[in-house]
């Protein structure tokens, strides 16, 4: 407890403004972020009778439900095995959407803590993303284990999962920083964010693939190009390229994903830093 208090009273209260500042800020507050993330994970464990095993059971149940729905409603002639196809999108989607939905009320929910202790508030969005990242990694490991169990030919291409997780985390963190800032000034944001999330899901290739867009509009057409600018489409198709139809992801895909993810982080971080001084005063 003493260590945590010492970390909270560190002088680096300003949100970092550059990549160097981000690295310095993370090093200065790594203990605080670690302790807060550990606390949230332990709290999550106490809410489930299954304990940590639920981190691996939950993705199986979620993927199974979608698999049954597809077989009954849409038939079983496309995207086989479908549970692997949908799992590549569903796990990354849950990571992104859960963090984004919770971020709308993140700072308001921590108002007493923010007012009581002088600590950099940007560690709260980081803690939220890291907590969800643990669940995301557990789900990906579960999906890989299932893929191997059914004989999916996973090879050296599997190493691409690591940078895919990294870019998904960067994209999520940038979105969470932006949404958590807006949530302070727009109290009703939490009521609308879930509707926004649902719209984004159906506009992303979650239950279907980009091949349907190509089939309808043609490869390289402007609807196809715009569709691929959706960062979640890049994430979904990236994981499918590794786990569903193992292959090396094209360099153009990596470049687009990296630019979009880093740009999202830059925008989210800049907005958060701009309003950082006003957050406490606005409560």
PyMOL commands that set and color helices and strands:
alter all, ss='L'
color gray80, all
select helices_A, chain A and resi 2-8+19-28+30-46+51-74+82-103+106-109+111-116+122-149+156-185+189-202+210-217+222-228+231-244+251-282
alter helices_A, ss='H'
color red, helices_A
deselect
rebuild
show_as cartoon
